[in-house]
Amino acid sequence: MLKRRAISTAVANLLIMALVVSAGTSIYAWFSSSYGAYQNQVGAYLSSRSAAVQERLIIEKVWFTDADNDTLYDEVSLYMRNVGEIQISLLDVSVGGLEEQVTSPVLPLQLDSGQVTELVVTLTVKVQKGATVEVAVTTDKGSHIRGCWQAG
C-alpha cells in the first residue's frame, strides 16, 4: 500500500509565491514595453505637430481668370508667401472642395522662409463671376491653409 502525504503549507505557500512573482514579472515586462511603445508614438505625433505649428504660410492674393472667354472662370492664380521660419513643402491645392491640378509650377514645391510664389491652377469645375469659393493649400506636415474668395 502506497502511503500519500499532503504538501505542507510552507511548500504550498512557496509555490504560490513563485507563481505570483513570475506572473507579476511577466505583466510588468509586458506593461513596460507597451508603455514605451505608446510613449514613442506620442512623441512622434507631438514632434510632427510642432513642426506643422512652425509653418506660417499666407495666401496673399487669389486671382480668377477666364482663359477661354466664356464668362466662366476656369483658372485661378494663388500668390503665397512663407512667413514662417522653416521651409514649407506644398503638396496640393483644392478649390471649392475639389483637389485641383496645379499647372505651374509642379507640386510638390519647396518654399523657403520669406519666399513668395505664384501657383496657377486649372479648375475642373468652372466658377461663375461673383461666386464665393474656398481655396485650401495642404503642406507635407499636414497644415491646411484655407480661405474664401469671391470670383471676379
C-alpha positions in Angstrom: 0.0 0.0 0.0 1.2 3.4 -1.0 1.3 6.0 1.6 0.5 9.5 0.4 1.4 12.6 2.2 0.0 16.1 1.7 2.1 19.0 0.7 2.9 21.1 3.7 1.6 24.6 4.0 5.1 26.0 3.8 5.8 24.3 0.5 2.3 25.3 -0.8 3.0 28.9 0.2 6.4 28.9 -1.6 4.8 27.5 -4.8 2.0 30.2 -4.7 4.6 32.9 -4.1 6.7 31.7 -7.1 3.7 31.7 -9.3 2.7 35.2 -8.2 6.2 36.6 -8.7 6.6 35.0 -12.1 3.1 36.3 -13.2 3.9 39.8 -11.8 7.2 39.9 -13.6 5.6 38.9 -16.9 2.9 41.6 -16.5 5.4 44.2 -15.6 7.6 43.4 -18.6 4.6 43.5 -20.9 3.4 46.8 -19.5 6.8 48.4 -19.7 7.3 47.5 -23.4 3.7 48.6 -24.2 4.1 51.9 -22.3 7.4 52.5 -24.1 5.9 52.0 -27.5 3.0 54.3 -26.6 5.4 57.0 -25.4 7.3 56.7 -28.7 4.1 57.1 -30.7 3.0 60.1 -28.7 6.5 61.7 -29.1 6.5 61.2 -32.8 3.0 62.7 -33.1 3.9 65.7 -31.0 7.1 66.2 -33.0 5.2 66.2 -36.3 2.6 68.6 -34.9 5.2 71.0 -33.5 6.8 71.2 -37.0 3.4 71.9 -38.5 2.8 74.7 -36.0 6.1 76.3 -37.1 4.7 76.6 -40.6 3.4 80.0 -41.5 2.0 80.3 -45.0 -0.3 83.0 -46.1 -2.3 83.3 -49.3 -1.8 86.9 -50.2 -4.0 87.1 -53.3 -6.3 84.9 -55.4 -6.9 85.9 -59.0 -9.6 84.2 -61.1 -9.1 84.1 -64.9 -11.4 83.3 -67.8 -8.9 81.8 -70.2 -11.4 80.7 -72.9 -13.7 83.8 -72.7 -16.9 82.0 -71.9 -17.8 84.3 -68.9 -16.9 81.4 -66.5 -13.6 81.3 -64.6 -11.5 78.3 -65.4 -8.2 79.2 -63.9 -7.1 80.6 -60.6 -3.7 82.1 -59.6 -2.6 82.0 -55.9 0.1 84.3 -54.6 1.5 82.8 -51.4 4.3 83.8 -49.0 6.1 81.7 -46.4 6.3 84.0 -43.4 7.5 81.1 -41.1 11.0 80.2 -40.0 11.1 76.8 -41.7 10.9 75.6 -45.3 7.4 74.5 -46.4 6.6 71.8 -49.0 3.3 72.5 -50.8 1.6 69.2 -51.7 -1.8 70.0 -53.2 -4.4 72.7 -53.8 -8.2 72.4 -53.6 -10.7 74.9 -54.9 -14.3 74.6 -53.9 -13.6 71.3 -52.1 -12.1 69.6 -55.1 -8.4 68.8 -55.4 -7.2 70.6 -58.5 -4.2 70.2 -60.8 -1.6 72.9 -60.4 -0.2 73.7 -63.9 2.6 76.0 -62.9 4.9 75.2 -61.0 4.7 71.4 -60.5 3.9 70.2 -57.0 5.4 69.3 -54.5 7.1 72.7 -54.3 9.6 73.8 -51.6 9.0 77.3 -50.3 11.8 78.8 -48.3 11.3 81.2 -45.4 10.4 84.7 -46.8 9.8 83.3 -50.4 6.8 84.3 -52.5 5.4 82.1 -55.2 2.5 82.0 -57.7 0.6 78.8 -58.3 -1.6 78.6 -61.4 -4.4 76.1 -61.0 -6.7 74.9 -63.8 -10.2 74.3 -62.5 -12.1 71.1 -63.3 -15.4 72.9 -62.4 -15.7 76.4 -63.7 -16.7 79.2 -61.4 -19.3 81.9 -62.1 -18.5 85.6 -61.6 -19.4 86.7 -58.0 -19.3 83.2 -56.6 -17.6 82.7 -53.2 -15.0 79.9 -53.4 -13.0 78.2 -50.7 -9.3 77.7 -51.6 -7.1 75.4 -49.5 -3.4 74.5 -49.7 -2.0 71.5 -47.9 1.6 71.0 -46.8 3.6 67.9 -46.2 3.4 68.4 -42.5 -0.4 68.3 -42.6 -1.1 72.0 -42.3 -4.2 73.2 -44.2 -4.2 76.9 -45.1 -7.6 78.0 -46.4 -9.8 81.0 -47.1 -12.8 82.1 -49.1 -12.6 84.5 -52.0 -15.1 85.9 -54.3 -14.6 85.3 -58.0 -14.5 88.4 -60.2 
